[in-house]
């Protein structure tokens, strides 16, 4: 499990470093990156990390995704704590490097509600539902699995970050929120960025599993091929 552990650390480091780094640089440059630029940065880095580490660790780079895949029997429950540790360590390391390079600006890219925390909590549930729905389609369904997975997942992240980022921060990922919270010390609404993505991802995985049917499951397909 050492190689998947390292891959998850690197993948999550890349996500947090590029994504929250774009938020911080936007603050430093007086808004030159912009909301669209930030959203595209998140989407592109996710796509790149899925392409480069997906064949090693599955490129979860998100505790909510790891938990939901285990819930639907596409990942071992025994490996969940290891993946969570790798993801949180990668996120924390990325935020620490950003702090050293850029200083404490832009709240370190923390995900913070622009309205009520309950509004952002609900939005995070819906956003992560659709993200996980897409992940289940391209990662667990024999009819859709292929090299386009990274583009589909990254595109979904970019789309949701662009339109929902100004409201909730469009985290969809507890690790993405954990790193900046750790370095900035802003924990007041942090619970929403764990509870919302976990609930949304769990719902997305269960709904897609129901719609897909067992006959099109990647894991089921592999079982049938065993000698």
N, CA and C of each residue as an Amber inpcrd file, in Angstrom:
protein
   681
   0.8110000  -1.2250000   0.0000000   0.0000000   0.0000000   0.0000000
   0.8370000   1.2650000   0.0000000   2.1680000   1.1240000   0.0100000
   3.0100000   2.3240000   0.0730000   2.8510000   3.1950000  -1.1730000
   2.8540000   2.5690000  -2.3480000   2.7660000   3.3400000  -3.5790000
   1.4190000   4.0640000  -3.7080000   0.2830000   3.3930000  -3.4620000
  -0.9960000   4.1260000  -3.4870000  -1.0510000   5.2480000  -2.4530000
  -0.4710000   5.0190000  -1.2730000  -0.4390000   6.0320000  -0.2280000
   0.3010000   7.2800000  -0.7170000   1.4700000   7.0790000  -1.3060000
   2.2580000   8.2020000  -1.8110000   1.5330000   8.8970000  -2.9640000
   0.9030000   8.0930000  -3.8420000   0.1700000   8.6690000  -4.9710000
  -0.9840000   9.5420000  -4.4950000  -1.6990000   9.0830000  -3.4670000
  -2.8050000   9.8860000  -2.9290000  -2.2970000  11.1720000  -2.2820000
  -1.1570000  11.0820000  -1.6050000  -0.5520000  12.2890000  -1.0260000
  -0.1930000  13.2920000  -2.1100000   0.4510000  12.8150000  -3.1530000
   0.8730000  13.7040000  -4.2420000  -0.3340000  14.2940000  -4.9620000
  -1.3260000  13.4570000  -5.2380000  -2.5240000  13.9330000  -5.9230000
  -3.2590000  15.0010000  -5.1410000  -3.4050000  14.7890000  -3.8320000
  -4.1080000  15.7730000  -3.0090000  -3.2640000  17.0180000  -2.8030000
  -1.9570000  16.8310000  -2.6890000  -1.0510000  17.9900000  -2.6150000
  -1.2280000  18.8650000  -3.8560000  -1.2150000  18.2330000  -5.0240000
  -1.3680000  18.9830000  -6.2630000  -2.6740000  19.7380000  -6.3240000
  -3.7490000  19.0830000  -5.9170000  -5.0670000  19.7180000  -5.9180000
  -5.0930000  20.9600000  -5.0360000  -4.6360000  20.8150000  -3.8050000
  -4.6910000  21.9260000  -2.8580000  -3.6900000  23.0130000  -3.2280000
  -2.5080000  22.6110000  -3.6540000  -1.4920000  23.6030000  -4.0030000
  -1.9470000  24.4720000  -5.1760000  -2.4380000  23.8570000  -6.2370000
  -2.8520000  24.6220000  -7.4120000  -4.1660000  25.3540000  -7.1750000
  -5.1460000  24.6410000  -6.6110000  -6.4690000  25.2290000  -6.4440000
  -6.5250000  26.3610000  -5.4420000  -6.0550000  26.1000000  -4.2300000
  -6.0840000  27.1640000  -3.2260000  -4.9950000  28.1880000  -3.5010000
  -3.9220000  27.7470000  -4.1680000  -2.9020000  28.7010000  -4.5770000
  -3.4560000  29.7280000  -5.5500000  -4.3580000  29.2940000  -6.4400000
  -4.9940000  30.2260000  -7.3810000  -5.8250000  31.2680000  -6.6420000
  -6.4990000  30.8490000  -5.5660000  -7.2920000  31.7910000  -4.7590000
  -6.3760000  32.8200000  -4.0970000  -5.2670000  32.3460000  -3.5450000
  -4.3360000  33.2410000  -2.8600000  -3.6680000  34.2030000  -3.8340000
  -3.2850000  33.6930000  -4.9920000  -2.6400000  34.5520000  -5.9950000
  -3.6380000  35.5560000  -6.5620000  -4.8950000  35.1380000  -6.6660000
  -5.9330000  36.0800000  -7.0950000  -6.0260000  37.2500000  -6.1250000
  -5.9250000  36.9500000  -4.8390000  -5.9500000  38.0070000  -3.8200000
  -4.7140000  38.8930000  -3.9260000  -3.5550000  38.2830000  -4.0950000
  -2.3100000  39.0450000  -4.1900000  -2.2460000  39.9140000  -5.4460000
  -2.8570000  39.4480000  -6.5290000  -2.7660000  40.1610000  -7.8090000
  -3.9320000  41.1140000  -8.0390000  -4.7740000  41.2720000  -7.0410000
  -5.9070000  42.1800000  -7.2010000  -7.0000000  41.6480000  -8.1070000
  -7.1950000  40.3310000  -8.1050000  -8.2860000  39.7270000  -8.8610000
  -7.9620000  39.3580000 -10.2940000  -6.6870000  39.2490000 -10.6310000
  -6.3150000  38.9750000 -12.0200000  -6.5940000  37.5280000 -12.4390000
  -6.6840000  36.6220000 -11.4900000  -7.0170000  35.2320000 -11.8310000
  -8.5150000  35.1130000 -12.0990000  -9.3230000  35.6650000 -11.2150000
 -10.7640000  35.6800000 -11.3990000 -11.4370000  34.3810000 -11.0040000
 -12.7590000  34.4420000 -10.8270000 -13.5180000  33.2700000 -10.4130000
 -13.4630000  32.1570000 -11.4570000 -13.5570000  32.5370000 -12.7350000
 -13.4850000  31.5320000 -13.7920000 -12.1010000  30.8790000 -13.8120000
 -11.0630000  31.6740000 -13.6460000  -9.7070000  31.1390000 -13.6150000
  -9.4940000  30.1820000 -12.4530000 -10.0510000  30.5320000 -11.3010000
  -9.9320000  29.6510000 -10.1350000 -10.6560000  28.3320000 -10.3950000
 -11.8700000  28.4180000 -10.9330000 -12.6270000  27.2070000 -11.2250000
 -11.9170000  26.3160000 -12.2310000 -11.3700000  26.9180000 -13.2750000
 -10.6390000  26.1430000 -14.2780000  -9.3690000  25.5280000 -13.6950000
  -8.7100000  26.2450000 -12.7990000  -7.5140000  25.6980000 -12.1490000
  -7.8470000  24.4400000 -11.3790000  -8.9260000  24.4990000 -10.5820000
  -9.3440000  23.3110000  -9.8360000  -9.6600000  22.1560000 -10.7810000
 -10.4190000  22.4400000 -11.8420000 -10.7940000  21.3730000 -12.7630000
  -9.6070000  20.7740000 -13.4890000  -8.6890000  21.6170000 -13.9340000
  -7.5310000  21.1290000 -14.6800000  -6.5770000  20.3250000 -13.8090000
  -6.3820000  20.7640000 -12.5590000  -5.4670000  20.0170000 -11.6940000
  -6.0690000  18.6660000 -11.3000000  -7.3840000  18.6240000 -11.0990000
  -8.0250000  17.3430000 -10.8160000  -7.8710000  16.4090000 -12.0090000
  -8.1120000  16.9220000 -13.2110000  -7.9500000  16.1090000 -14.4140000
  -6.5190000  15.5850000 -14.5400000  -5.5470000  16.4460000 -14.2900000
  -4.1460000  16.0380000 -14.3850000  -3.7950000  14.9750000 -13.3560000
  -4.2830000  15.1260000 -12.1220000  -3.9740000  14.1590000 -11.0810000
  -4.6570000  12.8170000 -11.3240000  -5.8690000  12.8390000 -11.8730000
  -6.5440000  11.5860000 -12.2020000  -5.7860000  10.8620000 -13.3110000
  -5.3580000  11.5950000 -14.3140000  -4.5720000  11.0070000 -15.4030000
  -3.2700000  10.3970000 -14.8930000  -2.5980000  11.0950000 -13.9830000
  -1.2440000  10.6830000 -13.5970000  -1.1880000   9.6940000 -12.4400000
  -2.2000000   9.6620000 -11.5940000  -2.1550000   8.7470000 -10.4420000
  -3.3070000   7.7490000 -10.4080000  -4.2500000   7.8760000 -11.3430000
  -5.4060000   6.9860000 -11.3240000  -5.0420000   5.5170000 -11.4220000
  -4.0330000   5.1850000 -12.2130000  -3.6380000   3.7850000 -12.3900000
  -2.8220000   3.2550000 -11.2150000  -2.4390000   4.1370000 -10.2970000
  -1.6600000   3.7160000  -9.1270000  -2.5450000   3.5840000  -7.8850000
  -3.3490000   4.6080000  -7.6230000  -4.1520000   4.6090000  -6.3980000
  -5.6530000   4.7330000  -6.6490000  -6.0320000   4.9700000  -7.9050000
  -7.4370000   5.2530000  -8.1900000  -7.7210000   6.7370000  -8.1880000
  -6.7590000   7.5240000  -7.7220000  -6.8730000   8.9910000  -7.6900000
  -8.1640000   9.4480000  -7.0420000  -8.3890000   8.9870000  -5.8130000
  -9.5570000   9.4810000  -5.0720000  -9.3620000  10.9570000  -4.7280000
  -8.2160000  11.2700000  -4.1480000  -7.8060000  12.6030000  -3.6760000
  -8.9410000  13.3470000  -2.9630000  -9.8060000  12.5980000  -2.3100000
 -10.9880000  13.1690000  -1.6620000 -11.5370000  12.1560000  -0.6660000
 -11.5290000  12.4530000   0.6340000 -12.0420000  11.5040000   1.6210000
 -13.4890000  11.0910000   1.3900000 -14.3140000  12.0040000   0.8710000
 -15.7190000  11.6810000   0.6180000 -15.8410000  10.6490000  -0.4970000
 -14.9870000  10.7350000  -1.5000000 -14.9870000   9.7700000  -2.5980000
 -14.5270000   8.4100000  -2.0910000 -13.4630000   8.3920000  -1.3050000
 -12.9590000   7.1350000  -0.7510000 -14.0320000   6.4220000   0.0620000
 -14.6970000   7.1570000   0.9370000 -15.7310000   6.5730000   1.7850000
 -16.8970000   6.0420000   0.9560000 -17.2930000   6.7950000  -0.0600000
 -18.4400000   6.3870000  -0.8810000 -18.1300000   5.1770000  -1.7420000
 -16.9160000   5.0790000  -2.2520000 -16.5270000   3.8940000  -3.0130000
 -16.5230000   2.6500000  -2.1260000 -16.0900000   2.8190000  -0.8860000
 -16.1400000   1.6950000   0.0550000 -17.5800000   1.3230000   0.3770000
 -18.4210000   2.3260000   0.5050000 -19.8380000   2.0920000   0.8160000
 -20.5040000   1.2380000  -0.2570000 -20.0990000   1.4450000  -1.5090000
 -20.6920000   0.6960000  -2.6220000 -19.8230000  -0.4870000  -3.0640000
 -18.8960000  -0.8880000  -2.2170000 -18.0890000  -2.0870000  -2.4100000
 -17.1670000  -2.0140000  -3.6250000 -16.6870000  -0.8250000  -3.9100000
 -15.6960000  -0.6680000  -4.9560000 -14.3210000  -0.3420000  -4.3680000
 -14.2200000  -0.4030000  -3.0510000 -12.9600000  -0.1130000  -2.3720000
 -12.9850000  -0.7990000  -1.0170000 -11.8090000  -1.2310000  -0.5670000
 -11.7190000  -1.9650000   0.6910000 -11.8750000  -1.0280000   1.8990000
 -12.7400000  -1.4040000   2.8260000 -12.9150000  -0.6120000   4.0420000
 -11.6130000  -0.5360000   4.8380000 -10.7950000  -1.5780000   4.7670000
  -9.5370000  -1.5870000   5.5200000  -8.5760000  -0.5050000   5.0420000
  -8.7150000  -0.1010000   3.7830000  -7.8070000   0.9040000   3.2220000
  -8.3010000   2.3320000   3.3970000  -9.5380000   2.4990000   3.8550000
 -10.0980000   3.8500000   4.0010000  -9.2680000   4.7230000   4.9440000
  -8.9180000   4.2640000   6.1590000  -8.1180000   5.1210000   7.0470000
  -6.7670000   5.5090000   6.4430000  -6.1440000   4.5920000   5.7060000
  -4.8500000   4.8680000   5.0850000  -4.9830000   5.9520000   4.0160000
  -6.0130000   5.8440000   3.1900000  -6.2350000   6.8440000   2.1540000
  -6.5840000   8.2040000   2.7630000  -7.4090000   8.1900000   3.7960000
  -7.7560000   9.4550000   4.4630000  -6.5020000  10.1170000   5.0270000
  -5.6320000   9.3210000   5.6430000  -4.3990000   9.8770000   6.2010000
  -3.5400000  10.4890000   5.0960000  -3.4070000   9.7910000   3.9720000
  -2.6060000  10.2990000   2.8580000  -3.1940000  11.5930000   2.3090000
  -4.5010000  11.6370000   2.1550000  -5.1640000  12.8250000   1.6080000
  -5.0180000  14.0290000   2.5240000  -5.2240000  13.8270000   3.8080000
  -5.1200000  14.9440000   4.7510000  -3.6750000  15.4130000   4.8930000
  -2.7500000  14.4790000   4.8610000  -1.3320000  14.8640000   4.9270000
  -0.9170000  15.6450000   3.6850000  -1.3710000  15.2000000   2.5110000
  -1.0620000  15.9100000   1.2830000  -1.6330000  17.3110000   1.2800000
  -2.8720000  17.4520000   1.7520000  -3.5180000  18.7650000   1.8070000
  -2.8100000  19.6850000   2.7880000  -2.4650000  19.1570000   3.9490000
  -1.7780000  19.9640000   4.9600000  -0.4060000  20.4070000   4.4680000
   0.3100000  19.5120000   3.8060000   1.6420000  19.8590000   3.2840000
   1.5440000  20.9460000   2.2160000   0.5440000  20.8510000   1.3410000
   0.3690000  21.8620000   0.2930000   0.0840000  23.2310000   0.8840000
  -0.7710000  23.2810000   1.8840000  -1.1000000  24.5620000   2.5200000
   0.0980000  25.1350000   3.2600000   0.9070000  24.2500000   3.8590000
   2.1060000  24.7220000   4.5550000   3.0990000  25.3250000   3.5660000
   3.2500000  24.7050000   2.3970000   4.1530000  25.2350000   1.3750000
   3.6370000  26.5850000   0.8530000   2.3310000  26.6880000   0.6370000
   1.7440000  27.9520000   0.1810000   1.9380000  29.0520000   1.2130000
   1.8010000  28.6980000   2.4800000   2.0120000  29.6740000   3.5430000
   3.4460000  30.1920000   3.5190000   4.3980000  29.2850000   3.3180000
   5.8110000  29.6830000   3.2640000   6.1160000  30.5300000   2.0300000
   5.4790000  30.2370000   0.9110000   5.7650000  30.9390000  -0.3370000
   5.0290000  32.2680000  -0.4760000   3.7610000  32.2840000  -0.0650000
   2.9140000  33.4440000  -0.3310000   2.4960000  34.2130000   0.9060000
   2.6730000  33.6080000   2.0730000   2.2090000  34.2560000   3.2900000
   0.7340000  33.9650000   3.5370000   0.2220000  34.4790000   4.6180000
  -1.1750000  34.2140000   4.9860000  -2.0840000  35.2410000   4.3100000
  -2.4390000  34.9610000   3.0640000  -3.3090000  35.8510000   2.3040000
  -4.5370000  35.0810000   1.8230000  -5.6060000  35.8150000   1.5690000
  -6.8110000  35.1810000   1.0540000  -7.3390000  34.0760000   1.9260000
  -7.1300000  34.1990000   3.2520000  -7.5500000  33.1620000   4.2070000
  -7.0150000  31.7880000   3.8270000  -5.8610000  31.7810000   3.1490000
  -5.1990000  30.5460000   2.7130000  -6.0650000  29.7200000   1.7590000
  -7.0250000  30.3920000   1.0990000  -7.9030000  29.6630000   0.1820000
  -8.9640000  28.8560000   0.8900000  -9.2680000  29.2320000   2.1350000
 -10.2690000  28.4900000   2.9130000 -11.6400000  28.5510000   2.2570000
 -12.4180000  27.4800000   2.4200000 -13.7950000  27.4700000   1.9550000
 -14.6630000  28.0920000   3.0470000 -15.2610000  29.2360000   2.7200000
 -16.0560000  29.9880000   3.6890000 -17.3920000  30.3740000   3.0720000
 -18.4960000  30.2170000   3.8000000 -19.8030000  30.5910000   3.2600000
 -19.9040000  32.0950000   3.0370000 -20.4830000  32.4900000   1.9110000
 -20.7400000  33.9160000   1.7060000 -22.0760000  34.3150000   2.3070000
 -22.9610000  33.3260000   2.5370000 -24.2320000  33.5480000   3.2130000
 -24.2480000  32.7520000   4.5080000 -25.3380000  32.0530000   4.7600000
 -25.4270000  31.2410000   5.9770000 -24.6760000  29.9260000   5.7720000
 -24.2340000  29.3490000   6.8710000 -23.5220000  28.0800000   6.7900000
 -24.4580000  26.9770000   6.3050000 -25.7490000  27.0780000   6.6090000
 -26.6970000  26.0580000   6.1830000 -26.9160000  26.1070000   4.6780000
 -26.8810000  27.2920000   4.1130000 -26.9720000  27.4240000   2.6640000
 -25.7970000  26.7160000   1.9990000 -24.5930000  26.9680000   2.5080000
 -23.4030000  26.3290000   1.9470000 -23.4050000  24.8320000   2.1930000
 -23.8780000  24.4110000   3.3450000 -23.9820000  22.9890000   3.6700000
 -24.8710000  22.2800000   2.6450000 -26.0380000  22.8620000   2.3630000
 -26.9380000  22.2650000   1.3790000 -26.3430000  22.2630000  -0.0080000
 -25.6710000  23.3430000  -0.3670000 -25.0520000  23.4330000  -1.6800000
 -23.9400000  22.4000000  -1.8340000 -23.1480000  22.1970000  -0.7790000
 -22.0760000  21.1980000  -0.8350000 -22.6360000  19.7880000  -1.0120000
 -23.7880000  19.5120000  -0.4170000 -24.4200000  18.1970000  -0.6060000
 -24.7650000  17.9890000  -2.0780000 -25.4110000  18.9780000  -2.6710000
 -25.8530000  18.8470000  -4.0640000 -24.6560000  18.7860000  -5.0170000
 -23.6810000  19.6640000  -4.8170000 -22.5010000  19.6780000  -5.6820000
 -21.7670000  18.3460000  -5.6440000 -21.5750000  17.8090000  -4.4440000
 -20.8130000  16.5620000  -4.3240000 -21.6300000  15.3730000  -4.8060000
 -22.9470000  15.4620000  -4.6980000 -23.8050000  14.4120000  -5.2620000
 -23.5090000  14.2460000  -6.7430000 -23.5180000  15.3410000  -7.4870000
 -23.3020000  15.2520000  -8.9320000 -21.8570000  14.8810000  -9.2760000
 -20.9040000  15.3610000  -8.4850000 -19.5140000  14.9700000  -8.7140000
 -19.3590000  13.4610000  -8.5410000 -19.9100000  12.9240000  -7.4620000
 -19.7880000  11.4930000  -7.2020000 -20.5720000  10.6840000  -8.2230000
 -21.6940000  11.1990000  -8.6760000 -22.4910000  10.5400000  -9.6960000
 -21.6460000  10.3500000 -10.9650000 -20.9150000  11.3970000 -11.3440000
 -20.0370000  11.3220000 -12.5140000 -18.9000000  10.3480000 -12.2690000
 -18.3010000  10.4020000 -11.0950000 -17.1880000   9.4960000 -10.7720000
 -17.6410000   8.0450000 -10.8440000 -18.7980000   7.7520000 -10.2930000
 -19.3220000   6.3800000 -10.3460000 -19.5260000   5.9350000 -11.7840000
 -19.9980000   6.8420000 -12.6360000 -20.2460000   6.4930000 -14.0360000
 -18.9570000   6.1370000 -14.7570000 -17.9310000   6.9680000 -14.6040000
 -16.7100000   6.7660000 -15.3880000 -15.7200000   5.8130000 -14.7370000
 -15.9310000   5.4760000 -13.4590000 -14.9690000   4.6190000 -12.7540000
 -15.5070000   3.2380000 -12.4130000 -16.8280000   3.0480000 -12.3800000
 -17.3660000   1.7700000 -11.9140000 -18.3260000   1.1090000 -12.8900000
 -18.6120000   1.7490000 -14.0180000 -19.5640000   1.2070000 -14.9850000
 -18.8120000   0.7540000 -16.2250000 -18.9280000  -0.5250000 -16.5930000
 -18.1860000  -1.0680000 -17.7220000 -18.5460000  -0.3800000 -19.0350000
 -19.7120000   0.2460000 -19.1040000 -20.1270000   0.9180000 -20.3410000
 -19.4880000   2.2910000 -20.5050000 -18.9210000   2.8350000 -19.4240000
 -18.4030000   4.2050000 -19.4850000 -16.9280000   4.3230000 -19.1160000
 -16.3490000   3.2890000 -18.5010000 -14.9560000   3.3650000 -18.0590000
 -14.0330000   3.5850000 -19.2590000 -13.1100000   4.5190000 -19.1390000
 -12.1790000   4.7760000 -20.2350000 -11.2690000   5.9410000 -19.9290000
 -10.5000000   6.3630000 -20.9300000  -9.5180000   7.4230000 -20.7520000
 -10.1510000   8.8040000 -20.6090000 -11.4500000   8.8920000 -20.8630000
 -12.1270000  10.1870000 -20.7180000 -12.5000000  10.4750000 -19.2680000
 -12.2260000   9.5490000 -18.3690000 -12.6310000   9.7190000 -16.9670000
 -12.0580000  10.9960000 -16.3730000 -10.7870000  11.2550000 -16.6040000
 -10.1470000  12.4380000 -16.0270000 -10.7950000  13.7130000 -16.5370000
 -11.1440000  13.7540000 -17.8220000 -11.7710000  14.9390000 -18.3980000
 -13.1720000  15.1440000 -17.8350000 -13.9150000  14.0570000 -17.6780000
 -15.2710000  14.1540000 -17.1480000 -15.2650000  14.6390000 -15.7010000
 -14.3700000  14.0830000 -14.8900000 -14.3050000  14.4600000 -13.4730000
 -13.7770000  15.8850000 -13.3250000 -12.6830000  16.1980000 -14.0290000
 -12.1280000  17.5490000 -13.9640000 -13.1050000  18.5850000 -14.4780000
 -13.8280000  18.2550000 -15.5550000 -14.8170000  19.1820000 -16.0890000
 -15.9430000  19.4520000 -15.1180000 -16.3760000  18.4170000 -14.4080000
 -17.4290000  18.5970000 -13.4100000 -16.9580000  19.4970000 -12.2750000
 -15.7380000  19.2760000 -11.8130000 -15.1710000  20.1100000 -10.7500000
 -15.0950000  21.5640000 -11.2010000 -14.5970000  21.7880000 -12.4200000
 -14.4650000  23.1580000 -12.9320000 -15.8270000  23.8340000 -13.0360000
 -16.7980000  23.1430000 -13.6180000 -18.1440000  23.6950000 -13.7790000
 -18.7400000  24.1040000 -12.4420000 -18.6680000  23.2070000 -11.4700000
 -19.2880000  23.4830000 -10.1760000 -18.5240000  24.5540000  -9.4180000
 -17.2000000  24.5720000  -9.5630000 -16.4040000  25.6010000  -8.8810000
 -16.6820000  26.9860000  -9.4460000 -16.8920000  27.0600000 -10.7610000
 -17.1350000  28.3620000 -11.3830000 -18.4570000  28.9610000 -10.9270000
 -19.5340000  28.1490000 -10.9250000 -20.8230000  28.7550000 -10.6120000
 -21.1630000  28.7700000  -9.1310000 -20.5950000  27.8480000  -8.3530000
 -20.9510000  27.7830000  -6.9330000 -19.8580000  28.2810000  -6.0060000
 -18.6510000  28.4670000  -6.5400000 -17.5470000  28.9410000  -5.7120000
 -17.8390000  30.2210000  -4.9510000 -18.4670000  31.2230000  -5.5820000
 -18.7360000  32.4690000  -4.8510000 -19.6940000  32.3180000  -3.6720000
 -20.4450000  31.2220000  -3.6070000 -21.3960000  31.0230000  -2.5060000
 -20.8010000  30.1870000  -1.3790000 -20.3470000  28.9950000  -1.7040000
 -19.8640000  28.0840000  -0.6510000 -18.3650000  27.8210000  -0.7180000
 -17.7270000  28.2340000  -1.8070000 -16.3390000  27.8580000  -2.0310000
 -16.2230000  26.6080000  -2.8660000 -17.3700000  25.9060000  -3.0710000
 -17.4120000  24.6850000  -3.8980000 -16.2840000  23.7240000  -3.5350000
 -16.2350000  23.3360000  -2.2840000 -15.1880000  22.4270000  -1.8320000
 -15.3650000  21.0340000  -2.4160000 -16.4820000  20.3950000  -2.0910000
 -16.7870000  19.0260000  -2.5320000 -15.7390000  18.0290000  -2.0400000
 -14.9010000  18.4550000  -1.1120000 -13.7470000  17.6500000  -0.7370000
 -13.2510000  18.0700000   0.6430000 -13.4590000  17.2320000   1.6690000
 -13.0070000  17.6010000   3.0210000 -11.5140000  17.8840000   3.1120000
 -10.6950000  17.1730000   2.3450000  -9.2450000  17.4000000   2.3980000
  -8.8950000  18.7680000   1.8370000  -9.5810000  19.1700000   0.7600000
  -9.3420000  20.4760000   0.1700000  -9.6290000  21.5960000   1.1620000
 -10.6250000  21.3880000   2.0400000 -10.9590000  22.3910000   3.0510000
 -10.0790000  22.2800000   4.2880000  -9.5950000  21.0660000   4.5650000
  -8.8070000  20.8370000   5.7760000  -7.4620000  21.5530000   5.7530000
  -6.7380000  21.4590000   4.6300000  -5.4130000  22.0810000   4.5590000
  -5.4380000  23.5650000   4.8580000  -6.2660000  24.3560000   4.1490000
  -6.3370000  25.7870000   4.4280000  -6.8270000  26.1080000   5.8410000
  -7.7680000  25.3130000   6.3540000  -8.2600000  25.5550000   7.7220000
  -7.1380000  25.3520000   8.7380000  -6.3010000  24.3530000   8.4820000
  -5.2050000  24.0510000   9.4080000  -4.1990000  25.1930000   9.4700000
  -3.8750000  25.7720000   8.3280000  -2.8570000  26.8230000   8.3030000
  -3.4220000  28.2070000   8.6370000  -4.7050000  28.4170000   8.3710000
  -5.3120000  29.7220000   8.6620000  -5.9220000  29.7920000  10.0540000
  -6.2370000  28.6200000  10.6240000  -6.8890000  28.5790000  11.9360000
  -8.3640000  28.9250000  11.8830000  -8.9680000  28.9110000  10.6930000
 -10.3950000  29.2270000  10.5450000 -11.1790000  27.9220000  10.5530000
 -11.8230000  27.6360000  11.6880000 -12.5290000  26.3680000  11.8550000
 -14.0370000  26.5320000  12.0800000 -14.5130000  27.7660000  12.1670000
 -15.8910000  28.0080000  12.6010000 -16.9620000  27.2620000  11.8270000
 -16.8310000  27.2030000  10.5060000 -17.8410000  26.5290000   9.6810000
 -17.2700000  25.2870000   9.0010000 -16.1500000  24.8090000   9.5120000
 -15.4470000  23.7090000   8.8480000 -16.2850000  22.4310000   8.7910000
 -17.1370000  22.2320000   9.7880000 -17.9500000  21.0090000   9.8310000
 -18.7760000  20.8240000   8.5590000 -19.2460000  21.9350000   7.9870000
 -20.1010000  21.8580000   6.7970000 -19.3650000  21.2830000   5.6040000
 -18.0370000  21.4500000   5.5960000 -17.2450000  20.9920000   4.4630000
 -16.7330000  19.5630000   4.6450000 -17.1140000  18.9480000   5.7430000
 -16.9920000  17.4960000   5.9140000 -18.3550000  16.8480000   5.7340000
 -19.3240000  17.3350000   6.4910000 -20.6490000  16.7080000   6.4730000
 -21.3120000  16.8090000   5.1070000 -21.2580000  17.9870000   4.4800000
 -21.9090000  18.1700000   3.1930000 -21.3590000  17.2560000   2.1050000
 -20.0430000  17.2890000   1.8490000 -19.4860000  16.3980000   0.8270000
 -19.6770000  14.9160000   1.1150000 -19.5610000  14.5140000   2.3710000
 -19.7270000  13.0880000   2.6860000 -21.1570000  12.6340000   2.4110000
 -22.1360000  13.4340000   2.8370000 -23.5430000  13.0850000   2.5910000
 -23.8410000  13.0920000   1.0950000 -23.3590000  14.1180000   0.3960000
 -23.6190000  14.2150000  -1.0280000 -22.9830000  13.0890000  -1.8220000
 -21.7350000  12.7630000  -1.4990000 -21.0300000  11.6960000  -2.2090000
 -21.6720000  10.3440000  -1.9410000 -22.0540000  10.1010000  -0.6930000
 -22.7090000   8.8330000  -0.3610000 -24.0130000   8.6830000  -1.1430000
 -24.7960000   9.7510000  -1.2050000 -26.0560000   9.7040000  -1.9530000
 -25.8040000   9.4940000  -3.4430000 -24.8160000  10.1900000  -3.9930000
 -24.5030000  10.0380000  -5.4120000 -24.0810000   8.6310000  -5.7750000
 -23.2750000   8.0150000  -4.9210000 -22.8020000   6.6560000  -5.2000000
 -23.9280000   5.6370000  -5.0980000 -24.7930000   5.8060000  -4.1220000
 -25.9120000   4.8690000  -3.9430000 -26.9000000   4.9930000  -5.0990000
 -27.2270000   6.2110000  -5.4960000 -28.1800000   6.4160000  -6.5840000
 -27.6390000   5.8550000  -7.8920000 -26.3470000   6.1160000  -8.1940000
 -25.8110000   5.5870000  -9.4510000 -25.7360000   4.0630000  -9.4240000
 -25.4010000   3.4950000  -8.2810000 -25.3590000   2.0340000  -8.1660000
 -26.7190000   1.4320000  -8.4750000 -27.7640000   2.0670000  -7.9800000
 -29.1250000   1.6020000  -8.2510000 -29.4540000   1.7070000  -9.7390000
 -29.1070000   2.8210000 -10.3640000 -29.4230000   3.0280000 -11.7760000
 -28.6100000   2.1220000 -12.6980000 -27.3530000   1.8840000 -12.3320000
 -26.4600000   1.0930000 -13.1710000 -26.8870000  -0.3640000 -13.2300000
 -27.2050000  -0.9390000 -12.0960000 -27.4840000  -2.3600000 -12.0380000
 -26.2050000  -3.1510000 -11.8650000 -26.2870000  -4.2710000 -11.2100000
 -25.1090000  -5.0500000 -10.8690000 -24.3830000  -5.5950000 -12.0950000
 -25.1220000  -5.8580000 -13.1800000 -24.5010000  -6.4880000 -14.3450000
 -23.4740000  -5.6060000 -15.0360000 -23.5170000  -4.2950000 -14.7830000
 -22.5660000  -3.3930000 -15.4240000 -21.4910000  -2.8920000 -14.4600000
 -21.3880000  -3.4960000 -13.3060000 -20.3910000  -3.0910000 -12.3260000
 -19.0050000  -3.5710000 -12.7270000 -18.0060000  -2.6940000 -12.5920000
 -16.6350000  -3.0850000 -12.8880000 -16.1990000  -4.2260000 -11.9840000
 -16.5040000  -4.1290000 -10.6870000 -16.0970000  -5.1750000  -9.7510000
 -16.7820000  -6.4910000 -10.0760000 -18.0560000  -6.4400000 -10.4680000
 -18.7860000  -7.6430000 -10.8240000 -18.2240000  -8.2530000 -12.1080000
 -17.8460000  -7.4010000 -13.0460000 -17.2600000  -7.8440000 -14.3060000
 -15.9440000  -8.5770000 -14.0410000 -15.1520000  -8.0670000 -13.1090000
 -13.8770000  -8.7240000 -12.7840000 -14.1070000 -10.0710000 -12.1250000
 -15.1510000 -10.1580000 -11.2640000 -15.4530000 -11.4290000 -10.6190000
 -15.7820000 -12.5010000 -11.6640000 -16.5370000 -12.1170000 -12.6960000
 -16.9360000 -13.0860000 -13.7200000 -15.7290000 -13.5710000 -14.5120000
 -14.6930000 -12.7490000 -14.6280000 -13.5250000 -13.1150000 -15.4160000
 -12.5330000 -13.9870000 -14.6570000 -12.7400000 -14.1160000 -13.3430000
 -11.8090000 -14.9560000 -12.5720000 -11.9210000 -16.4140000 -13.0140000
 -10.8020000 -17.1390000 -13.1360000 -10.8260000 -18.5420000 -13.5640000
 -11.4450000 -19.4170000 -12.4870000
